[in-house]
Amino acid sequence: MAPSPRETSPELKEALEDTVQMVDKAIGRLLPETDLAEAQLYDAMRYGTLAGGKRLRPFMVMQSAKLFNVDPARAKRVAAAIELVHAYSLIHDDLPAMDNSDMRRGKLTVHRAYDEATAILAGDGLLTMAFQILTEPETHEDPYVRCALVAALADAAGPHGMVGGQMLDLIGETTEFDLGSISRMQRMKTGKLMAFSCEAGAILGKAGDMYRRALTSYAYDLGLAFQVTDDILDVEADPNESGKPANQDDKAGKSTFVSTMGKEQARQRAEMLAEQAIRHLHVFQGRAKMLEELAYYVLRRRA
C-alpha cells in the first residue's frame, strides 16, 4: 500500500529546520562578505545560496551520516558542499539560454538581480568551491575517503548526471519523450545528486556496499517521486506559494510526467515511487525514520 500524504511529524519538522539553520550558517562562513574588487561575485554567490530553500540534499547527507555515527562536523561540510552544487545548478538553469526564469523562491533570479555574466561566474564559483571543500582534511582525515567523495560528486554532477540530464531537458523542448526517456532524464538531472547526498554519509562512515546500495536506491526512487510531484506542482501550484511562475514546462513545450501520463496517474506514480524508496531503507531496521518521513514530505509538498 502506497504511503499517503500526512501531516509533517514534529520530529521531521524540527530536523528540517535545524538543517536549514546549520547549512545557512556553514555557507555564510564559507562565503563571507568582502570588500575586495570582486565583491560582486561573492555577493551573487551568497544571494544564490542564502535565498531560502528546503535544503533536502543537506538533510539527506546529515541523516545518512547519522546512520554510521559520522562526526556531524564532517557531515556538515559535505552537506554545505552539495548545497553549493545545487545552488549553482539553479542559477544556471534560470539563465535566459536555459529556462529564462525571472523569479526563484519568490525573489529575482541571480541574473536578474545582478547580470548574466555575474550569474554565470557565481555558478562557476559555487561548483568549484564545493570540490575544494571535499578535498580539505577537515572533511575527513582519510585521503581515500576524500577522493571517494570527489569522484562520487563528479559523477553525480557531470555529463553522466545532472549536466547530462539538463542537456536532455533542453532537447525535450523540441523532441517528444516517452515515459522511459523522461524517467532517465530526471534520474540524471535530479536523482543523481540526491543519490550522492545519501551515499555521502555511507562514504564518510566507510560503510559496506549493501548499505551504500540501499541508500542510493532509496534516493533514486525518491528523486523521481520528487520530480513527478514537481511536474504536478508546475500545473496546479499557486505562484505566490511556490515562489515561481506556473506552467513553465508547458510553455517551454517540455515532455513531463504530467503531459505524458496525466495528473492522476502521475500522482499515483509518485506514491508508488515513495513506497519503493521506503522499502529500500528496511535494511536499517527502523534506524532511518527521518529518511522514511522524508518520502511522505516529498509527496505533500506545495513548493
C-alpha positions in Angstrom: 0.0 0.0 0.0 1.5 3.4 -1.0 2.3 5.9 1.7 -0.4 8.6 1.8 0.4 12.3 2.5 0.0 13.2 6.1 1.0 15.9 8.4 4.7 16.5 8.9 5.8 15.0 12.2 7.2 17.4 14.8 10.5 15.4 14.6 10.9 15.8 10.9 9.9 19.5 11.0 12.5 20.2 13.7 15.2 18.2 11.9 14.5 20.1 8.6 14.6 23.4 10.3 17.8 22.5 12.1 19.4 21.5 8.8 18.4 24.8 7.2 19.9 26.8 10.0 23.0 24.7 10.1 23.6 24.8 6.4 23.0 28.6 6.1 25.5 29.2 8.9 28.1 27.0 7.3 27.6 28.7 3.9 27.8 32.1 5.5 31.2 31.2 6.9 32.4 29.7 3.6 31.2 32.8 1.7 32.0 35.8 3.9 31.2 39.3 2.7 34.2 41.1 1.4 35.4 44.5 0.3 37.7 43.1 -2.5 37.3 44.4 -6.0 35.5 41.2 -7.0 33.0 41.6 -4.1 30.0 41.5 -6.5 30.9 37.9 -7.3 30.7 36.9 -3.7 27.5 38.9 -3.2 25.9 37.0 -6.1 27.1 33.6 -4.7 25.7 34.5 -1.3 22.4 35.7 -2.9 22.1 32.5 -4.9 22.7 30.2 -1.9 21.1 32.0 1.0 17.8 33.0 -0.7 15.8 30.2 1.0 15.2 26.6 0.1 14.3 23.4 1.8 17.9 22.0 2.0 16.7 18.5 1.3 20.0 17.3 -0.1 22.0 18.5 3.0 19.3 16.9 5.1 19.9 13.6 3.3 23.7 13.9 4.0 23.2 14.6 7.7 20.7 11.8 8.2 22.6 9.2 6.2 25.8 10.1 8.1 24.0 9.7 11.4 23.3 6.0 10.4 27.0 5.4 10.6 27.9 7.6 13.6 29.8 10.1 11.4 31.2 13.2 13.2 28.5 15.8 12.5 31.2 18.4 11.8 32.4 16.4 8.8 28.9 15.7 7.6 28.1 19.4 7.8 30.9 20.2 5.4 29.7 17.7 2.8 26.1 19.0 3.3 27.3 22.5 2.6 29.2 21.4 -0.5 26.2 19.6 -2.0 24.0 22.7 -1.4 26.6 24.9 -3.2 26.3 22.5 -6.2 22.6 22.6 -6.1 22.6 26.4 -5.9 24.9 26.6 -8.9 22.6 24.4 -10.9 19.6 26.6 -10.2 21.5 29.8 -11.0 22.5 28.4 -14.4 19.1 26.8 -15.0 17.4 30.2 -14.6 19.6 31.9 -17.3 18.0 33.2 -20.5 19.8 30.5 -22.5 18.2 27.8 -20.3 14.8 28.2 -18.6 14.8 32.0 -18.8 13.3 32.5 -15.3 12.9 35.8 -13.6 11.8 34.5 -10.2 13.1 31.8 -7.9 11.8 31.2 -4.3 9.8 34.4 -4.5 12.9 36.6 -5.4 14.6 37.8 -8.5 16.9 35.2 -10.0 20.6 35.9 -9.8 20.9 37.1 -13.4 18.0 39.5 -12.9 19.3 40.8 -9.6 22.8 41.2 -11.0 23.5 40.4 -14.6 24.1 37.3 -16.8 27.9 37.3 -16.7 27.9 37.6 -12.9 25.3 34.8 -12.6 27.5 32.5 -14.8 30.6 33.3 -12.7 28.7 32.8 -9.5 27.6 29.4 -10.5 31.1 28.5 -11.6 32.5 29.7 -8.3 30.0 27.7 -6.3 30.7 24.5 -8.2 34.5 24.7 -7.8 34.2 25.7 -4.2 32.2 22.6 -3.5 35.0 20.3 -4.7 37.5 22.4 -2.7 35.6 21.7 0.5 35.6 18.0 -0.2 39.4 17.9 -0.7 40.2 19.5 2.6 41.4 17.4 5.6 38.6 18.9 7.8 36.1 17.0 5.8 37.9 13.7 6.6 41.4 12.8 7.7 41.5 9.8 5.3 42.5 11.0 1.8 40.8 7.9 0.2 37.5 9.0 1.7 38.0 12.5 0.4 38.9 11.1 -3.1 35.8 8.9 -3.0 33.6 11.9 -2.2 35.1 13.9 -5.0 34.7 11.0 -7.5 31.1 10.4 -6.5 30.1 14.1 -6.7 31.8 14.5 -10.1 29.9 11.6 -11.4 26.6 12.9 -10.0 27.1 16.5 -11.2 28.7 15.9 -14.6 27.7 14.7 -18.0 26.7 11.3 -16.7 24.4 13.0 -14.1 22.9 16.5 -13.6 24.6 18.2 -16.6 23.7 15.4 -18.9 20.1 15.5 -17.6 19.9 19.2 -18.2 21.0 18.6 -21.8 18.2 16.1 -22.2 15.8 18.6 -20.7 16.8 21.1 -23.4 16.4 18.5 -26.1 13.0 17.7 -24.7 11.8 21.2 -25.6 11.8 20.2 -29.3 11.6 16.4 -29.1 8.7 14.4 -27.6 10.0 12.0 -25.0 8.3 8.8 -23.9 8.0 7.8 -20.3 11.2 5.9 -20.3 13.2 8.8 -21.7 11.6 11.2 -19.2 12.5 8.9 -16.3 16.1 8.6 -17.5 16.4 12.4 -17.9 15.1 13.0 -14.3 17.2 10.2 -12.8 20.2 12.1 -14.2 19.1 15.6 -13.6 17.6 15.2 -10.1 18.2 11.6 -8.9 22.0 11.6 -9.2 22.6 14.5 -6.8 20.1 13.0 -4.3 21.9 9.7 -4.6 25.2 11.3 -3.8 23.6 13.1 -0.9 22.6 9.8 0.7 25.7 7.8 -0.3 27.9 10.6 1.1 27.0 9.5 4.7 28.0 6.0 3.9 31.3 7.1 2.3 32.1 9.2 5.3 31.3 6.2 7.6 33.2 3.7 5.4 30.1 1.6 5.2 29.7 -1.6 3.2 28.3 -1.9 -0.3 24.9 -3.2 0.9 24.2 0.0 2.8 25.5 2.2 0.1 23.3 0.5 -2.5 20.2 0.7 -0.2 20.8 4.5 0.3 21.4 5.2 -3.4 18.3 3.1 -4.5 16.2 5.0 -1.9 17.5 8.3 -3.3 16.8 7.4 -6.9 13.2 6.5 -6.2 12.7 9.5 -4.0 14.3 11.7 -6.7 11.8 10.5 -9.3 8.9 10.9 -6.8 10.2 14.5 -6.2 10.2 15.3 -9.9 6.8 13.8 -10.6 5.4 16.0 -7.7 7.3 18.9 -9.2 5.6 18.4 -12.6 2.2 18.3 -10.8 3.0 21.5 -8.9 4.0 23.2 -12.2 0.4 23.0 -13.4 -1.5 23.4 -10.2 0.5 25.3 -7.6 -0.2 28.9 -6.7 2.9 31.0 -7.8 2.6 33.0 -4.6 3.1 29.8 -2.7 5.7 28.2 -4.9 7.7 31.3 -5.5 8.0 30.8 -9.3 5.7 31.2 -12.3 3.2 28.4 -13.1 3.1 26.3 -16.3 6.7 26.9 -17.2 7.2 23.4 -18.6 4.1 23.6 -20.8 5.1 27.0 -22.1 8.5 25.6 -23.0 7.0 22.6 -24.7 8.7 20.1 -22.4 7.7 16.5 -22.1 6.9 15.8 -18.4 5.3 13.1 -16.3 2.1 15.1 -16.3 2.0 15.8 -20.0 2.7 12.1 -20.7 0.6 10.4 -18.0 -2.0 13.0 -16.9 -2.1 14.4 -13.3 -3.9 11.5 -11.6 -1.7 8.8 -13.0 1.4 10.9 -12.2 0.2 11.3 -8.6 -0.2 7.5 -8.3 3.3 7.0 -9.8 4.8 9.4 -7.2 3.1 7.4 -4.4 4.4 4.2 -5.8 7.9 5.5 -6.1 7.8 6.8 -2.5 6.7 3.4 -1.3 9.6 1.8 -3.2 12.0 4.3 -1.7 10.9 3.4 1.9 11.3 -0.3 1.2 15.0 0.2 0.4 15.5 1.5 4.0 14.3 -1.7 5.7 17.9 -2.9 5.8 18.5 -0.3 8.6 15.8 -1.9 10.8 14.0 1.2 11.8 17.0 3.4 12.3 16.3 5.6 9.2 12.9 7.0 10.3 13.7 10.6 9.2 14.5 9.4 5.7 11.3 7.4 5.7 9.4 10.5 6.8 11.0 12.5 4.0 9.2 10.3 1.5 5.9 11.5 2.9 7.1 15.0 2.9 8.0 14.9 -0.8 4.5 13.7 -1.7 2.7 16.5 0.2 5.0 19.5 -0.6 3.4 22.6 -2.1 6.6 24.4 -3.3 
